Amino acid sequence: MTDNEDCTKQQAFYKVRNAIALTKQINPTCIEPSSKLEDIFPRKNRRKDIRNFKQLIDIPVDILVMKTWLLGTLVIGFMVSFIYFFFKWEYAVSGIAFFILLSWVLSKFSKEFEIPSVKELAEKITREHYSKARRSNGTINRKEIVGIIQDVFIAEHLLDREHLTLDARLSWSKDIPIDFS
C-alpha cells in the first residue's frame, strides 16, 4: 500500500456527487454536502434512482430501509412467534416463516433513507468501503486510518470517541500488545 495524504471522505463525496449528477442528470455543482437525499431522490422513483446510483458508483451501499413502524411490527411478530413455541410449535414455525418472508418482501420495497444527507452518505461509504472510496487503488492515508476505525466503532457499536484511544484495549485483548506504527 502506498501512503497518499489526501482526504478519503472528500474523494467519497466527489464520487457520490458525480454518481448522483449522472443518475439525476443535473449539474454536479448543485449538490452540496448538506443536500438532503430526500430532496434529490423524490419518493416516486426513489428505488429505481437508487438502483441506478448504486450501479454508477459501483460500491454496494445500502441506504434504503423500511419504515420504523413496519420494523417494530416485524419484531413483535417474531417475538410472538417465538413465544408460541411454548404452546404449539406448528404455529410458531409458520409464524416465523411468515415473518421472514414478510421482512424480505418489505425490505425489497423499502423507500426510507437510513441517512439524511450527501455528507453522511459519503462518510458511510468511507467507513464501509474505504479502499473503494479512494481515488487511486492501492493507496491509503495513514494519518486518517485511526479516525476511520474510530468512526466504524462509533457507528456500529455506539461507543464514545473519548473512549477510543490508541491505548484502549478490548476486554478480550488486554494481554495482546498492539502496535499502530
Contact map, one row per residue, 1 for C-alpha under 8 A:
1110000000000000000000000000000000000000000000000000000000000000000000000000000000000000000000000000000000000000000000000000000000000000011100000000000000000000000000000000000000000
1111000000000000000000000000000000000000000000000000000000000000000000000000000000000000000000000000000000000000000000000000000000000000011100000000000000000000000000000000000000000
1111100000000000000000000000000000000000000000000000000000000000000000000000000000000000000000000000000000000000000000000000000000000000001111000000000000000000000000000000000000000
0111110000000000000000000000000000000000000000000000000000000000000000000000000000000000000000000000000000000000000000000000000000000000001111000000000000000000000000000000000000000
0011111000000000000000000000000000000000000000000000000000000000000000000000000000000000000000000000000000000000000000000000000000000000000111100000000000000000000000000000000000000
0001111100000000000000000000000000000000000000000000000000000000000000000000000000000000000000000000000000000000000000000000000000000000000010000000000000000000000000000000000000000
0000111111100000000000000000000000000000000000000000000000000000000000000000000000000000000000000000000000000000000000000000000000000000000010010000000000000000000000000000000000000
0000011111110000000000000000000000000000000000000000000000000000000000000000000000000000000000000000000000000000000000000000010001001110000010000000000000000000000000000000000000000
0000001111111000000000000000000000000000000000000000000000000000000000000000000000000000000000000000000000000000000000000110010000001000000000000000000000000000000000000000000000000
0000001111111100000000000000000000000000000000000000000000000000000000000000000000000000000000000000000000000000000000000100000000000000000000000000000000000000000000000000000000000
0000001111111110000000000000000000000000000000000000000000000000000000000000000000000000000000000000000000000000000000000000000000001110000000000000000000000000000000000000000000000
0000000111111111000000000000000000000000000000000000000000000000000000000000000000000000000000000000000000000000000000000110110000001100000000000000000000000000000000000000000000000
0000000011111111100000000000000010000000000000000000000000000000000000000000000000000000000000000000000000000000000001101110000000000000000000000000000000000000000000000000000000000
0000000001111111110000000000000000000000000000000000000000000000000000000000000000000000000000000000000000000000000000000000000000000000000000000000000000000000000000000000000000000
0000000000111111111000000000000000000000000000000000000010000000000000000000000000000000000000000000000000000000000000000000000000001000000000000000000000000000000000000000000000000
0000000000011111111100000000000000000000000000000000000010000000000000000000000000000000000000000000000000000000000001001100000000000000000000000000000000000000000000000000000000000
0000000000001111111110000001001100000000000000000000000000000000000000000000000000000000000000000000000000000000000001000000000000000000000000000000000000000000000000000000000000000
0000000000000111111111000001000000000000000000000000000000000000000000000000000000000000000000000000000000000000000000000000000000000000000000000000000000000000000000000000000000000
0000000000000011111111100000000000000000000000000000100110000000000000000000000000000000000000000000000000000000000000000000000000000000000000000000000000000000000000000000000000000
0000000000000001111111111001000000000000000000000000100000000000000000000000000000000000000000000000000000000000000000000000000000000000000000000000000000000000000000000000000000000
0000000000000000111111111111001000000000000000000000000000000000000000000000000000000000000000000000000000000000000000000000000000000000000000000000000000000000000000000000000000000
0000000000000000011111111100000000000000000000000000000100000000000000000000000000000000000000000000000000000000000000000000000000000000000000000000000000000000000000000000000000000
0000000000000000001111111000000000000000000000001001100100000000000000000000000000000000000000000000000000000000000000000000000000000000000000000000000000000000000000000000000000000
0000000000000000000111111100000000000001000000001000000000000000000000000000000000000000000000000000000000000000000000000000000000000000000000000000000000000000000000000000000000000
0000000000000000000111111110000000000000000000000000000000000000000000000000000000000000000000000000000000000000000000000000000000000000000000000000000000000000000000000000000000000
0000000000000000000011011111010000000000000000000000000000000000000000000000000000000000000000000000000000000000000000000000000000000000000000000000000000000000000000000000000000000
0000000000000000000010001111111000000000000000000000000000000000000000000000000000000000000000000000000000000000000000000000000000000000000000000000000000000000000000000000000000000
0000000000000000110110000111111000000000000000000000000000000000000000000000000000000000000000000000000000000000000000000000000000000000000000000000000000000000000000000000000000000
0000000000000000000000000011111100000000000000000000000000000000000000000000000000000000000000000000000000000000000000000000000000000000000000000000000000000000000000000000000000000
0000000000000000000000000111111100000000000000000000000000000000000000000000000000000000000000000000000000000000000000000000000000000000000000000000000000000000000000000000000000000
0000000000000000100010000011111110100000000000000000000000000000000000000000000000000000000000000000000000000000000000000000000000000000000000000000000000000000000000000000000000000
0000000000000000100000000000111111100000000000000000000000000000000000000000000000000000000000000000000000000000000001100000000000000000000000000000000000000000000000000000000000000
0000000000001000000000000000001111100000000000000000000000000000000000000000000000000000000000000000000000000000000011100000000000000000000000000000000000000000000000000000000000000
0000000000000000000000000000000111110000000000000000000000000000000000000000000000000000000000000000000000000000000011100000000000000000000000000000000000000000000000000000000000000
0000000000000000000000000000001111111011000000000000000000000000000000000000000000000000000000000000000000000000000011100000000000000000000000000000000000000000000000000000000000000
0000000000000000000000000000000001111111000000000000000000000000000000000000000000000000000000000000000000000000000111000000000000000000000000000000000000000000000000000000000000000
0000000000000000000000000000000000111111100000000000000000000000000000000000000000000000000000000000000000000000101111000000000000000000000000000000000000000000000000000000000000000
0000000000000000000000000000000000011111111000000000000000000000000000000000000000000000000000000000000000000000100100000000000000000000000000000000000000000000000000000000000000000
0000000000000000000000000000000000111111110000000000000000000000000000000000000000000000000000000000000000000000000000000000000000000000000000000000000000000000000000000000000000000
0000000000000000000000010000000000111111110000000000000000000000000000000000000000000000000000000000000000000000000000000000000000000000000000000000000000000000000000000000000000000
0000000000000000000000000000000000001111111011001100000000000000000000000000000000000000000000000000000000000000000000000000000000000000000000000000000000000000000000000000000000000
0000000000000000000000000000000000000111111111000000000000000000000000000000000000000000000000000000000000000000000000000000000000000000000000000000000000000000000000000000000000000
0000000000000000000000000000000000000100111111000000000000000000000000000000000000000000000000000000000000000010000000000000000000000000000000000000000000000000000000000000000000000
0000000000000000000000000000000000000000011111000000000000000000000000000000000000000000000000000000000000000000000000000000000000000000000000000000000000000000000000000000000000000
0000000000000000000000000000000000000000111111111000000000000000000000000000000000000000000000000000000000000000000000000000000000000000000000000000000000000000000000000000000000000
0000000000000000000000000000000000000000111111111100000000000000000000000000000000000000000000000000000000000010000000000000000000000000000000000000000000000000000000000000000000000
0000000000000000000000000000000000000000000011111110000000000000000000000000000000000000000000000000000000001110000000000000000000000000000000000000000000000000000000000000000000000
0000000000000000000000000000000000000000000011111111000000000000000000000000000000000000000000000000000000000000000000000000000000000000000000000000000000000000000000000000000000000
0000000000000000000000110000000000000000100011111111100000000000000000000000000000000000000000000000000000000000000000000000000000000000000000000000000000000000000000000000000000000
0000000000000000000000000000000000000000100001111111110000000000000000000000000000000000000000000000000000000000000000000000000000000000000000000000000000000000000000000000000000000
0000000000000000000000000000000000000000000000111111111000000000000000000000000000000000000000000000000000000000000000000000000000000000000000000000000000000000000000000000000000000
0000000000000000000000100000000000000000000000011111111100000000000000000000000000000000000000000000000000000000000000000000000000000000000000000000000000000000000000000000000000000
0000000000000000001100100000000000000000000000001111111110000000000000000000000000000000000000000000000000000000000000000000000000000000000000000000000000000000000000000000000000000
0000000000000000000000000000000000000000000000000111111111111000000000000000000000000000000000000000000000000000000000000000000000000000000000000000000000000000000000000000000000000
0000000000000000000000000000000000000000000000000011111111100000000000000000000000000000000000000000000000000000000000000000000000000000000000000000000000000000000000000000000000000
0000000000000000001001100000000000000000000000000001111111000000000000000000000000000000000000000000000000000000000000000000000000000000000000000000000000000000000000000000000000000
0000000000000011001000000000000000000000000000000000111111100000000000000000000000000000000000000000000000000000000000000000000000000000000000000000000000000000000000000000000000000
0000000000000000000000000000000000000000000000000000011111110000000000000000000000000000000000000000000000000000000000000000000000000000000000000000000000000000000000000000000000000
0000000000000000000000000000000000000000000000000000011011111000000000000000000000000000000000000000000000000000000000000000100010010000000000000000000000000000000000000000000000000
0000000000000000000000000000000000000000000000000000010001111100000000000000000000000000000000000000000000000000000000000000000000000000000000000000000000000000000000000000000000000
0000000000000000000000000000000000000000000000000000010000111110000000000000000000000000000000000000000000000000000000000000100000000000000000000000000000000000000000000000000000000
0000000000000000000000000000000000000000000000000000000000011111000000000000000000000000000000000000000000000000000000000000000000000000000000000000000000000000000000000000000000000
0000000000000000000000000000000000000000000000000000000000001111100000000000000000000000000000000000000000000000111000001000000000000000000000000000000000000000000000000000000000000
0000000000000000000000000000000000000000000000000000000000000111110000000000000000000000000000000000000000000111110000000000000000000000000000000000000000000000000000000000000000000
0000000000000000000000000000000000000000000000000000000000000011111000000000000000000000000000000000000000100111110000000000000000000000000000000000000000000000000000000000000000000
0000000000000000000000000000000000000000000000000000000000000001111101100000000000000000000000000000000001101111000000000000000000000000000000000000000000000000000000000000000000000
0000000000000000000000000000000000000000000000000000000000000000111111100000000000000000000000000000000000000101000000000000000000000000000000000000000000000000000000000000000000000
0000000000000000000000000000000000000000000000000000000000000000011111110000000000000000000000000000000000000000000000000000000000000000000000000000000000000000000000000000000000000
0000000000000000000000000000000000000000000000000000000000000000001111111000000000000000000000000000000000000000000000000000000000000000000000000000000000000000000000000000000000000
0000000000000000000000000000000000000000000000000000000000000000011111111100000000000000000000000000000000000000000000000000000000000000000000000000000000000000000000000000000000000
0000000000000000000000000000000000000000000000000000000000000000011111111110000000000000000000000000000000000000000000000000000000000000000000000000000000000000000000000000000000000
0000000000000000000000000000000000000000000000000000000000000000000111111111000000000000000000000000000000000000000000000000000000000000000000000000000000000000000000000000000000000
0000000000000000000000000000000000000000000000000000000000000000000011111111100000000000000000000000000000000000000000000000000000000000000000000000000000000000000000000000000000000
0000000000000000000000000000000000000000000000000000000000000000000001111111110000000000000000000010001000000000000000000000000000000000000000000000000000000000000000000000000000000
0000000000000000000000000000000000000000000000000000000000000000000000111111111000000000000000000000000000000000000000000000000000000000000000000000000000000000000000000000000000000
0000000000000000000000000000000000000000000000000000000000000000000000011111111100000000000000000000000000000000000000000000000000000000000000000000000000000000000000000000000000000
0000000000000000000000000000000000000000000000000000000000000000000000001111111110000000000000110010000000000000000000000000000000000000000000000000000000000000000000000000000000000
0000000000000000000000000000000000000000000000000000000000000000000000000111111111000000000000110010000000000000000000000000000000000000000000000000000000000000000000000000000000000
0000000000000000000000000000000000000000000000000000000000000000000000000011111111100000000000000000000000000000000000000000000000000000000000000000000000000000000000000000000000000
0000000000000000000000000000000000000000000000000000000000000000000000000001111111110000000000000000000000000000000000000000000000000000000000000000000000000000000000000000000000000
0000000000000000000000000000000000000000000000000000000000000000000000000000111111111000001110110000000000000000000000000000000000000000000000000000000000000000000000000000000000000
0000000000000000000000000000000000000000000000000000000000000000000000000000011111111000000100010000000000000000000000000000000000000000000000000000000000000000000000000000000000000
0000000000000000000000000000000000000000000000000000000000000000000000000000001111111110000100000000000000000000000000000000000000000000000000000000000000000000000000000000000000000
0000000000000000000000000000000000000000000000000000000000000000000000000000000111111111101100000000000000000000000000000000000000000000000000000000000000000000000000000000000000000
0000000000000000000000000000000000000000000000000000000000000000000000000000000011111111111110000000000000000000000000000000000000000000000000000000000000000000000000000000000000000
0000000000000000000000000000000000000000000000000000000000000000000000000000000000111111100000000000000000000000000000000000000000000000000000000000000000000000000000000000000000000
0000000000000000000000000000000000000000000000000000000000000000000000000000000000111111100000000000000000000000000000000000000000000000000000000000000000000000000000000000000000000
0000000000000000000000000000000000000000000000000000000000000000000000000000000000011111111100000000000000000000000000000000000000000000000000000000000000000000000000000000000000000
0000000000000000000000000000000000000000000000000000000000000000000000000000000000011111111110000000000000000000000000000000000000000000000000000000000000000000000000000000000000000
0000000000000000000000000000000000000000000000000000000000000000000000000000000000001001111111000000000000000000000000000000000000000000000000000000000000000000000000000000000000000
0000000000000000000000000000000000000000000000000000000000000000000000000000000010011001111111100000000000000000000000000000000000000000000000000000000000000000000000000000000000000
0000000000000000000000000000000000000000000000000000000000000000000000000000000011111001111111110000000000000000000000000000000000000000000000000000000000000000000000000000000000000
0000000000000000000000000000000000000000000000000000000000000000000000000000000010001000111111111000000000000000000000000000000000000000000000000000000000000000000000000000000000000
0000000000000000000000000000000000000000000000000000000000000000000000000000000000000000011111111100000000000000000000000000000000000000000000000000000000000000000000000000000000000
0000000000000000000000000000000000000000000000000000000000000000000000000000110010000000001111111110000000000000000000000000000000000000000000000000000000000000000000000000000000000
0000000000000000000000000000000000000000000000000000000000000000000000000000110011000000000111111111000000000000000000000000000000000000000000000000000000000000000000000000000000000
0000000000000000000000000000000000000000000000000000000000000000000000000000000000000000000011111111100000000000000000000000000000000000000000000000000000000000000000000000000000000
0000000000000000000000000000000000000000000000000000000000000000000000000000000000000000000001111111110000000000000000000000000000000000000000000000000000000000000000000000000000000
0000000000000000000000000000000000000000000000000000000000000000000000000100110000000000000000111111111000000000000000000000000000000000000000000000000000000000000000000000000000000
0000000000000000000000000000000000000000000000000000000000000000000000000000000000000000000000011111111100000000000000000000000000000000000000000000000000000000000000000000000000000
0000000000000000000000000000000000000000000000000000000000000000000000000000000000000000000000001111111110000000000000000000000000000000000000000000000000000000000000000000000000000
0000000000000000000000000000000000000000000000000000000000000000000000000000000000000000000000000111111111000000000000000000000000000000000000000000000000000000000000000000000000000
0000000000000000000000000000000000000000000000000000000000000000000000000100000000000000000000000011111111100000000000000000000000000000000000000000000000000000000000000000000000000
0000000000000000000000000000000000000000000000000000000000000000000000000000000000000000000000000001111111110000000000000000000000000000000000000000000000000000000000000000000000000
0000000000000000000000000000000000000000000000000000000000000000000000000000000000000000000000000000111111111000000000000000000000000000000000000000000000000000000000000000000000000
0000000000000000000000000000000000000000000000000000000000000000010000000000000000000000000000000000011111111100000000000000000000000000000000000000000000000000000000000000000000000
0000000000000000000000000000000000000000000000000000000000000000110000000000000000000000000000000000001111111100000000000000000000000000000000000000000000000000000000000000000000000
0000000000000000000000000000000000000000000000000000000000000000000000000000000000000000000000000000000111111100000000000000000000000000000000000000000000000000000000000000000000000
0000000000000000000000000000000000000000000000100000000000000000010000000000000000000000000000000000000011111110000000000000000000000000000000000000000000000000000000000000000000000
0000000000000000000000000000000000000000000000100000000000000001111000000000000000000000000000000000000001111111000000000000000000000000000000000000000000000000000000000000000000000
0000000000000000000000000000000000000000001001100000000000000001110000000000000000000000000000000000000000001111100000000000000000000000000000000000000000000000000000000000000000000
0000000000000000000000000000000000000000000000000000000000000001111000000000000000000000000000000000000000000111110000000000000000000000000000000000000000000000000000000000000000000
0000000000000000000000000000000000001100000000000000000000000011100000000000000000000000000000000000000000000011111100000000000000000000000000000000000000000000000000000000000000000
0000000000000000000000000000000000000000000000000000000000000011100000000000000000000000000000000000000000000001111100000000000000000000000000000000000000000000000000000000000000000
0000000000000000000000000000000000001000000000000000000000000010000000000000000000000000000000000000000000000000111110011000000000000000000000000000000000000000000000000000000000000
0000000000000000000000000000000000011100000000000000000000000000000000000000000000000000000000000000000000000000111111011000000000000000000000000000000000000000000000000000000000000
0000000000000000000000000000000011111000000000000000000000000000000000000000000000000000000000000000000000000000001111111000000000000000000000000000000000000000000000000000000000000
0000000000001001100000000000000111111000000000000000000000000000000000000000000000000000000000000000000000000000000111111100000000000000000000000000000000000000000000000000000000000
0000000000001000000000000000000111100000000000000000000000000000000000000000000000000000000000000000000000000000000011111110000000000000000000000000000000000000000000000000000000000
0000000000000000000000000000000000000000000000000000000000000000000000000000000000000000000000000000000000000000001111111111000000000000000000000000000000000000000000000000000000000
0000000000001001000000000000000000000000000000000000000000000010000000000000000000000000000000000000000000000000001111111111100000000000000000000000000000000000000000000000000000000
0000000011011001000000000000000000000000000000000000000000000000000000000000000000000000000000000000000000000000000001111111110000000000000000000000000000000000000000000000000000000
0000000010011000000000000000000000000000000000000000000000000000000000000000000000000000000000000000000000000000000000111111111000000000000000000000000000000000000000000000000000000
0000000000000000000000000000000000000000000000000000000000000000000000000000000000000000000000000000000000000000000000011111111100000000000000000000000000000000000000000000000000000
0000000000010000000000000000000000000000000000000000000000101000000000000000000000000000000000000000000000000000000000001111111111001000000000000000000000000000000000000000000000000
0000000110010000000000000000000000000000000000000000000000000000000000000000000000000000000000000000000000000000000000000111111111001000000000000001000000000000000000000000000000000
0000000000000000000000000000000000000000000000000000000000000000000000000000000000000000000000000000000000000000000000000011111111000000000000000001101100000000000000000000000000000
0000000000000000000000000000000000000000000000000000000000000000000000000000000000000000000000000000000000000000000000000001111111000000000000000000000100000000000000000000000000000
0000000000000000000000000000000000000000000000000000000000100000000000000000000000000000000000000000000000000000000000000000111111111000000000000000000000000000000000000000000000000
0000000100000000000000000000000000000000000000000000000000000000000000000000000000000000000000000000000000000000000000000000111111111100000000000000000000000000000000000000000000000
0000000000000000000000000000000000000000000000000000000000000000000000000000000000000000000000000000000000000000000000000000000011111100111100000000000000000000000000000000000000000
0000000000000000000000000000000000000000000000000000000000100000000000000000000000000000000000000000000000000000000000000000000011111110100000000000000000000000000000000000000000000
0000000110110010000000000000000000000000000000000000000000000000000000000000000000000000000000000000000000000000000000000000110011111110000000000000000000000000000000000000000000000
0000000100110000000000000000000000000000000000000000000000000000000000000000000000000000000000000000000000000000000000000000000001111111101100000000000000000000000000000000000000000
0000000100100000000000000000000000000000000000000000000000000000000000000000000000000000000000000000000000000000000000000000000000011111100000000000000000000000000000000000000000000
0000000000000000000000000000000000000000000000000000000000000000000000000000000000000000000000000000000000000000000000000000000000000111111000000000000000000000000000000000000000000
0000000000000000000000000000000000000000000000000000000000000000000000000000000000000000000000000000000000000000000000000000000000110111111000000000000000000000000000000000000000000
1100000000000000000000000000000000000000000000000000000000000000000000000000000000000000000000000000000000000000000000000000000000100001111100000000000000000000000000000000000000000
1111000000000000000000000000000000000000000000000000000000000000000000000000000000000000000000000000000000000000000000000000000000100101111110000000000000000000000000000000000000000
1111100000000000000000000000000000000000000000000000000000000000000000000000000000000000000000000000000000000000000000000000000000100100011111001000000000000000000000000000000000000
0011111100000000000000000000000000000000000000000000000000000000000000000000000000000000000000000000000000000000000000000000000000000000001111111000000000000000000000000000000000000
0011100000000000000000000000000000000000000000000000000000000000000000000000000000000000000000000000000000000000000000000000000000000000000111111100000000000000000000000000000000000
0000100000000000000000000000000000000000000000000000000000000000000000000000000000000000000000000000000000000000000000000000000000000000000011111100000000000000000000000000000000000
0000001000000000000000000000000000000000000000000000000000000000000000000000000000000000000000000000000000000000000000000000000000000000000011111111000000000000000000000000000000000
0000000000000000000000000000000000000000000000000000000000000000000000000000000000000000000000000000000000000000000000000000000000000000000111111111100000000000000000000000000000000
0000000000000000000000000000000000000000000000000000000000000000000000000000000000000000000000000000000000000000000000000000000000000000000001111111110000000000000000000000000000000
0000000000000000000000000000000000000000000000000000000000000000000000000000000000000000000000000000000000000000000000000000000000000000000000011111111000000000000000000000000000000
0000000000000000000000000000000000000000000000000000000000000000000000000000000000000000000000000000000000000000000000000000011000000000000000011111111100000000000000000000000000000
0000000000000000000000000000000000000000000000000000000000000000000000000000000000000000000000000000000000000000000000000000001000000000000000001111111110000000000000000000000000000
0000000000000000000000000000000000000000000000000000000000000000000000000000000000000000000000000000000000000000000000000000000000000000000000000111111111000000100100000000000000000
0000000000000000000000000000000000000000000000000000000000000000000000000000000000000000000000000000000000000000000000000000001000000000000000000011111111100000000000000000000000000
0000000000000000000000000000000000000000000000000000000000000000000000000000000000000000000000000000000000000000000000000000001100000000000000000001111111111000000000000000000000000
0000000000000000000000000000000000000000000000000000000000000000000000000000000000000000000000000000000000000000000000000000000000000000000000000000111111111110000000000000000000000
0000000000000000000000000000000000000000000000000000000000000000000000000000000000000000000000000000000000000000000000000000000000000000000000000000011111111111100000000000000000000
0000000000000000000000000000000000000000000000000000000000000000000000000000000000000000000000000000000000000000000000000000000000000000000000000000001111111110000000000000000000000
0000000000000000000000000000000000000000000000000000000000000000000000000000000000000000000000000000000000000000000000000000000000000000000000000000000111111100000000000000000000000
0000000000000000000000000000000000000000000000000000000000000000000000000000000000000000000000000000000000000000000000000000000000000000000000000000000111111110000000000000000000000
0000000000000000000000000000000000000000000000000000000000000000000000000000000000000000000000000000000000000000000000000000000000000000000000000000000011111111000000000000000000000
0000000000000000000000000000000000000000000000000000000000000000000000000000000000000000000000000000000000000000000000000000000000000000000000000000000011101111101100000000000000000
0000000000000000000000000000000000000000000000000000000000000000000000000000000000000000000000000000000000000000000000000000000000000000000000000000000001000111111100000000000000000
0000000000000000000000000000000000000000000000000000000000000000000000000000000000000000000000000000000000000000000000000000000000000000000000000000010001000011111110000000000000000
0000000000000000000000000000000000000000000000000000000000000000000000000000000000000000000000000000000000000000000000000000000000000000000000000000000000000001111110000000000000000
0000000000000000000000000000000000000000000000000000000000000000000000000000000000000000000000000000000000000000000000000000000000000000000000000000000000000011111110010000000000000
0000000000000000000000000000000000000000000000000000000000000000000000000000000000000000000000000000000000000000000000000000000000000000000000000000010000000011111111010000000000000
0000000000000000000000000000000000000000000000000000000000000000000000000000000000000000000000000000000000000000000000000000000000000000000000000000000000000000111111110000000000000
0000000000000000000000000000000000000000000000000000000000000000000000000000000000000000000000000000000000000000000000000000000000000000000000000000000000000000000111110000000000010
0000000000000000000000000000000000000000000000000000000000000000000000000000000000000000000000000000000000000000000000000000000000000000000000000000000000000000000011111000000000000
0000000000000000000000000000000000000000000000000000000000000000000000000000000000000000000000000000000000000000000000000000000000000000000000000000000000000000001111111100000000000
0000000000000000000000000000000000000000000000000000000000000000000000000000000000000000000000000000000000000000000000000000000000000000000000000000000000000000000000111110110000000
0000000000000000000000000000000000000000000000000000000000000000000000000000000000000000000000000000000000000000000000000000000000000000000000000000000000000000000000011111110000000
0000000000000000000000000000000000000000000000000000000000000000000000000000000000000000000000000000000000000000000000000000000000000000000000000000000000000000000000001111110000000
0000000000000000000000000000000000000000000000000000000000000000000000000000000000000000000000000000000000000000000000000000000000000000000000000000000000000000000000000111110000000
0000000000000000000000000000000000000000000000000000000000000000000000000000000000000000000000000000000000000000000000000000000000000000000000000000000000000000000000001111111100000
0000000000000000000000000000000000000000000000000000000000000000000000000000000000000000000000000000000000000000000000000000000000000000000000000000000000000000000000001111111110000
0000000000000000000000000000000000000000000000000000000000000000000000000000000000000000000000000000000000000000000000000000000000000000000000000000000000000000000000000000111110000
0000000000000000000000000000000000000000000000000000000000000000000000000000000000000000000000000000000000000000000000000000000000000000000000000000000000000000000000000000111111000
0000000000000000000000000000000000000000000000000000000000000000000000000000000000000000000000000000000000000000000000000000000000000000000000000000000000000000000000000000011111100
0000000000000000000000000000000000000000000000000000000000000000000000000000000000000000000000000000000000000000000000000000000000000000000000000000000000000000000000000000000111110
0000000000000000000000000000000000000000000000000000000000000000000000000000000000000000000000000000000000000000000000000000000000000000000000000000000000000000000000000000000011111
0000000000000000000000000000000000000000000000000000000000000000000000000000000000000000000000000000000000000000000000000000000000000000000000000000000000000000000001000000000001111
0000000000000000000000000000000000000000000000000000000000000000000000000000000000000000000000000000000000000000000000000000000000000000000000000000000000000000000000000000000000111
